[in-house]
Amino acid sequence: MARNKQHAFSLALEKLSYQATKATGTSVAFILALAVVIVWLVTGPIFNYSDTWQLVINTGTTIVTFLMVFLIQRAQNKDALAIHLKLNEIVAAMEGASNRLIDVEDLSEAEIDALRKYYRRLIDLARQDDVLTSTHSIEEAASRHGTKYKVKAKPPHSKTSTVMEEEVK
């Protein structure tokens, strides 16, 4: 039972953080924040630019900043994880790709640096080519793209399948 409550609480926090991130990333949120600052500036002469007047904006911005740091970090963690999963799927599915790159983010810094040096050598070799398309061409990409569809059953001759077949050729 305690586990269900914790799970429900976690889901509620996830939903709240998603909604807050979505709301704070809008133009309306920016205009609202700008309006608060303008109101604060306008009220300066009314309060004789007192310490309390300054403390109000300092406290408000500190609290908002503190909360936003965690909110933004949560959103970035989720986005980064989703991107890693998508890239892992691409590496796993792509013929000829090194499976050593799956979950590369879990490697140590020394291991990542070793991989970076390896790929740096490949970059240097690619730069030595006189022609940009000599290492990978549009034709090669179209051919690889076409092999995805050859595995699947072809639909009856439609405009789309005919166009795709011609592009692959």
Backbone hydrogen bonds, N-H to C=O, Kabsch-Sander energy under -0.5 kcal/mol:
donor,donor_aa,acceptor,acceptor_aa,energy
5,K,1,M,-2.0
6,Q,2,A,-2.3
7,H,3,R,-2.6
8,A,4,N,-2.7
9,F,5,K,-2.6
10,S,6,Q,-2.6
11,L,7,H,-2.5
12,A,8,A,-2.3
13,L,9,F,-2.5
14,E,10,S,-2.4
15,K,11,L,-2.4
16,L,12,A,-2.6
17,S,13,L,-2.9
18,Y,14,E,-2.3
19,Q,15,K,-2.5
20,A,16,L,-2.7
21,T,17,S,-2.7
22,K,18,Y,-2.5
23,A,19,Q,-2.6
24,T,20,A,-2.9
25,G,21,T,-1.0
26,T,23,A,-1.2
30,F,26,T,-1.6
31,I,27,S,-2.7
32,L,28,V,-2.5
33,A,29,A,-2.4
34,L,30,F,-2.6
35,A,31,I,-2.5
36,V,32,L,-2.1
37,V,33,A,-1.9
38,I,34,L,-2.4
39,V,35,A,-2.8
40,W,36,V,-2.4
41,L,37,V,-2.5
42,V,38,I,-2.9
43,T,39,V,-2.1
44,G,41,L,-1.1
47,F,43,T,-1.9
48,N,45,P,-0.9
49,Y,44,G,-2.9
50,S,47,F,-1.2
54,Q,50,S,-2.0
55,L,51,D,-2.6
56,V,52,T,-1.9
57,I,53,W,-1.1
58,N,54,Q,-2.3
59,T,55,L,-2.8
60,G,56,V,-2.3
61,T,57,I,-2.7
62,T,58,N,-1.9
63,I,59,T,-2.3
64,V,60,G,-2.3
65,T,61,T,-2.5
66,F,62,T,-2.5
67,L,63,I,-2.3
68,M,64,V,-2.6
69,V,65,T,-2.0
70,F,66,F,-1.0
71,L,67,L,-2.0
72,I,68,M,-3.1
73,Q,69,V,-2.2
74,R,70,F,-2.2
75,A,71,L,-2.0
76,Q,72,I,-2.7
77,N,73,Q,-2.6
78,K,74,R,-2.1
79,D,75,A,-2.4
80,A,76,Q,-2.9
81,L,77,N,-2.3
82,A,78,K,-2.3
83,I,79,D,-2.5
84,H,80,A,-2.6
85,L,81,L,-2.4
86,K,82,A,-2.2
87,L,83,I,-2.7
88,N,84,H,-2.7
89,E,85,L,-2.1
90,I,86,K,-2.0
91,V,87,L,-2.7
92,A,88,N,-2.7
93,A,89,E,-2.1
94,M,90,I,-1.8
95,E,93,A,-0.5
97,A,94,M,-1.7
99,N,97,A,-0.5
101,L,98,S,-1.6
102,I,99,N,-1.5
104,V,101,L,-1.6
106,D,103,D,-2.0
107,L,104,V,-1.7
112,I,108,S,-2.4
113,D,109,E,-2.4
114,A,110,A,-1.9
115,L,111,E,-2.1
116,R,112,I,-2.6
117,K,113,D,-2.2
118,Y,114,A,-1.9
119,Y,115,L,-2.6
120,R,116,R,-2.1
121,R,117,K,-1.7
122,L,118,Y,-1.5
123,I,119,Y,-2.3
124,D,120,R,-2.5
125,L,121,R,-2.3
126,A,122,L,-2.4
127,R,123,I,-2.2
128,Q,124,D,-0.9
128,Q,125,L,-0.6
129,D,125,L,-0.5
129,D,126,A,-1.0
134,S,131,V,-1.6
135,T,132,L,-0.6
136,H,132,L,-0.5
141,A,137,S,-2.0
142,A,138,I,-2.6
143,S,139,E,-2.4
144,R,140,E,-2.4
145,H,141,A,-2.5
146,G,142,A,-2.4
147,T,143,S,-1.5
148,K,144,R,-0.8
148,K,145,H,-0.8
149,Y,145,H,-0.7
149,Y,146,G,-0.6
150,K,146,G,-1.3
151,V,147,T,-1.0
152,K,148,K,-0.8
162,T,158,S,-2.1
163,V,159,K,-2.3
164,M,160,T,-2.5
165,E,161,S,-2.3
166,E,162,T,-2.2
167,E,163,V,-2.2
168,V,164,M,-2.0
169,K,165,E,-1.6
